């Protein structure tokens, strides 16, 4: 009888472990994923948006080091207000949620600048 109870208990524990859903993505991770989608759609034509590679337009800074040149809070505000820069760039204006997502993505890929 004891073997039967142990077998049933073991089967229950193994079944419970097998059907556990994956934990939901952290809010920051979800936000960064949304930011990557925005970067791919709006920015990749000029900027290197990933963790390696050169920008297609040499004057466009790579995203993986951009926060060493610009403060995140200032860049986010400029995205919402409409970025004004001194080089060729489309006129972009993001809603606050899009700007938040793009900044979260930028933070997730930052690397020290190459010497």
C-alpha positions in Angstrom: 0.0 0.0 0.0 2.8 2.4 0.8 4.4 1.8 -2.6 1.1 2.6 -4.2 0.7 5.9 -2.3 4.3 6.9 -3.1 3.8 6.1 -6.8 0.6 8.2 -6.9 2.3 11.1 -5.1 5.3 10.9 -7.5 3.1 10.8 -10.5 1.2 13.8 -9.2 4.4 15.8 -8.6 5.8 15.0 -12.0 2.5 15.9 -13.7 2.3 19.2 -11.8 5.9 20.1 -12.9 5.3 19.1 -16.5 2.2 21.4 -17.0 3.6 24.5 -15.3 3.3 27.4 -17.8 6.4 29.5 -18.6 6.6 32.6 -16.4 5.4 35.7 -18.2 8.0 38.0 -19.7 9.1 40.8 -17.4 7.5 44.1 -18.2 10.9 45.6 -19.1 11.7 42.7 -21.4 8.3 43.1 -23.1 8.9 46.9 -23.4 12.3 46.3 -24.9 10.9 43.8 -27.4 8.4 46.4 -28.5 11.2 48.9 -28.8 13.2 46.6 -31.0 10.2 46.2 -33.3 10.0 50.0 -33.5 13.7 50.3 -34.2 13.4 47.6 -36.9 10.5 49.4 -38.6 11.6 53.0 -38.2 15.3 53.2 -37.7 17.1 50.3 -39.3 17.3 51.9 -42.7 20.0 54.3 -41.3 21.1 53.0 -37.9 22.7 49.8 -36.8 20.0 48.8 -34.3 21.5 45.5 -33.0 24.4 44.5 -30.9 26.9 44.5 -33.8 27.5 45.9 -37.2 27.9 49.3 -38.8 25.1 51.7 -39.6 23.9 51.6 -43.2 24.4 55.4 -43.2 27.8 56.1 -41.8 26.8 59.3 -40.2 24.0 57.6 -38.2 25.2 56.5 -34.7 24.9 52.8 -33.9 22.2 52.2 -31.3 24.4 50.0 -29.0 26.4 53.0 -27.9 24.0 55.9 -28.4 23.3 56.3 -24.7 27.0 57.2 -24.2 26.4 60.2 -26.4 22.8 61.2 -25.3 21.1 61.0 -21.9 18.1 58.6 -22.1 15.6 61.0 -20.5 16.6 63.8 -22.9 16.5 61.5 -26.0 13.1 60.2 -24.9 11.7 63.7 -24.6 13.1 64.6 -28.0 11.5 61.6 -29.5 8.1 62.7 -28.1 8.6 66.3 -29.2 10.1 65.5 -32.6 13.8 64.9 -33.0 15.7 67.9 -34.4 19.2 67.1 -35.6 21.7 68.7 -37.8 21.9 65.9 -40.3 19.7 64.1 -42.8 17.0 62.3 -40.9 13.3 61.8 -41.4 10.9 63.8 -39.2 10.0 61.4 -36.4 7.7 61.9 -33.5 6.8 59.1 -31.1 4.0 58.8 -28.7 5.1 58.4 -25.0 4.6 54.6 -25.1 6.7 54.2 -28.2 9.5 56.4 -26.8 9.5 54.4 -23.6 9.7 51.2 -25.5 12.6 52.4 -27.8 14.5 53.7 -24.7 14.0 50.4 -23.0 15.4 48.6 -26.0 18.4 51.0 -26.3 19.2 50.4 -22.6 19.0 46.6 -23.2 21.7 46.6 -25.9 24.2 49.2 -24.6 27.9 48.5 -24.8 30.9 50.6 -24.1 32.0 52.5 -27.2 35.0 51.1 -29.1 38.2 52.9 -28.7 
